[in-house]
Amino acid sequence: MAIYMNSHQNGTSRTRSTRHSRRHQAPMSEINVTPMVDVMLVLLIVFMVAAPLLTVGVPVNLPKTGAKPLTGDNEPLAITVKADGKVFLQDTAIETSNLVSKLRAISATGYEERIYVRGDKDVAYGDVADVVARINAAGFSKVALVTDLKSGQGNK
């Protein structure tokens, strides 16, 4: 019995038992997903707020009118005529002579929505009319001219 007491007094049996129990414990392999979910929700909100701001277009000085804005569900196809006479299909510069072939290729993909023409207020009327005529020649009959609201007028 003195040996038993002696082993308890110097702590050898206690040390062996704790070492032995540590070896048999499984490593903790659980992943805490709460911080990851928090980050993903914050990113989702940021992208939902930022997505409408990412619509990039060719900068053009639009004329002001009192017309009401048109509403639509799909991404519009926009053709822009800048003050220097350059024509853009969406954001890509295009030669006026290639406009009909590009629009026919788009038409072949099934696009039947309205085409928006954005003309700088300083561009010659004939340049915008030429672009509209080319759009009609490509087979599109739904054409809209884009303008800004005059100051002092709102949506009524």
For each residue, the residues with C-beta under 8 A, 3 or more apart:
1: 4 5
2: 5 6
3: 6 7
4: 1 7 8
5: 1 2 8 9
6: 2 3 9 10
7: 3 4 10 12 13
8: 4 5 11 13 14
9: 5 6
10: 6 7
11: 8 14 15
12: 7 15 16
13: 7 8 16 17
14: 8 11 17 18
15: 11 12 18 19
16: 12 13 19 20
17: 13 14 20 21
18: 14 15 21 22
19: 15 16 22 23
20: 16 17 23 24
21: 17 18 24 25
22: 18 19 25
23: 19 20
24: 20 21
25: 21 22
26: 29
27:
28:
29: 26
30:
31:
32: 35
33: 36 37
34: 37 38
35: 32 38 39
36: 33 39 40
37: 33 34 40 41
38: 34 35 41 42
39: 35 36 42 43
40: 36 37 43 44
41: 37 38 44 45
42: 38 39 45 46
43: 39 40 46 47
44: 40 41 47 48
45: 41 42 48 49
46: 42 43 49 50
47: 43 44 50 51
48: 44 45 51
49: 45 46 52 53
50: 46 47 53 54
51: 47 48 54
52: 49 55
53: 49 50
54: 50 51
55: 52
56: 91
57: 60 78 80 91 118
58: 80 82 88 91 118
59:
60: 57 80 81 82 83 118 119 120
61: 83 120 121 122
62: 118 119 120 121 146 147 148
63: 119 121 147 148
64: 147 148 149 150 151
65: 147 148 149 150
66: 149 150 153
67: 147
68: 155 156
69: 149 155
70: 114 144
71:
72: 76 113 114
73:
74: 113
75:
76: 72 113 114 115 116
77: 89 90 106 111 113 114 115 116
78: 57 90 115 116 117 118 146
79: 87 88 89 99 115 116 117 118 131 135
80: 57 58 60 87 88 117 118 119
81: 60 85 86 87 88 117 118 119 120 123 127 128 131
82: 58 60 85 86 87 88 120 123
83: 60 61 120 122 123
84:
85: 81 82 123 124 127
86: 81 82 93
87: 79 80 81 82 93 94 95 96 99 131
88: 58 79 80 81 82 91 92 93 94
89: 77 79 92 94 99 102 103
90: 77 78
91: 56 57 58 88
92: 88 89
93: 86 87 88
94: 87 88 89 98 99 102
95: 87 98 99
96: 87 99 130 131 134
97:
98: 94 95 101 102
99: 79 87 89 94 95 96 102 103 131 134 135 138
100: 103 104 134 137 138
101: 98 104 105
102: 89 94 98 99 105 106
103: 89 99 100 106 107 115 134 135 138 139 140
104: 100 101 107 108 138 139
105: 101 102 108 109
106: 77 102 103 109 111
107: 103 104 111 112 138 139 140
108: 104 105
109: 105 106
110:
111: 77 106 107
112: 107 142
113: 72 74 76 77 142
114: 70 72 76 77 142 143 144
115: 76 77 78 79 103 135 140 142 143 144
116: 76 77 78 79 144 145 146
117: 78 79 80 81 128 131 132 135 143 144 145 146
118: 57 58 60 62 78 79 80 81 146
119: 60 62 63 80 81 123 127 128 131 145
120: 60 61 62 81 82 83 123
121: 61 62 63
122: 61 83
123: 81 82 83 85 119 120 127 128
124: 85 127 128
125: 128 129
126: 129 130
127: 81 85 119 123 124 130 131
128: 81 117 119 123 124 125 131 132 145
129: 125 126 132 133
130: 96 126 127 133 134
131: 79 81 87 96 99 117 119 127 128 134 135
132: 117 128 129 135 136 143
133: 129 130 136 137
134: 96 99 100 103 130 131 137 138
135: 79 99 103 115 117 131 132 138 140 143
136: 132 133 139 140 141 143
137: 100 133 134
138: 99 100 103 104 107 134 135
139: 103 104 107 136
140: 103 107 115 135 136 143
141: 136
142: 112 113 114 115
143: 114 115 117 132 135 136 140
144: 70 114 115 116 117
145: 116 117 119 128
146: 62 78 116 117 118
147: 62 63 64 65 67
148: 62 63 64 65
149: 64 65 66 69 153 154
150: 64 65 66 153
151: 64
152:
153: 66 149 150
154: 149
155: 68 69
156: 68
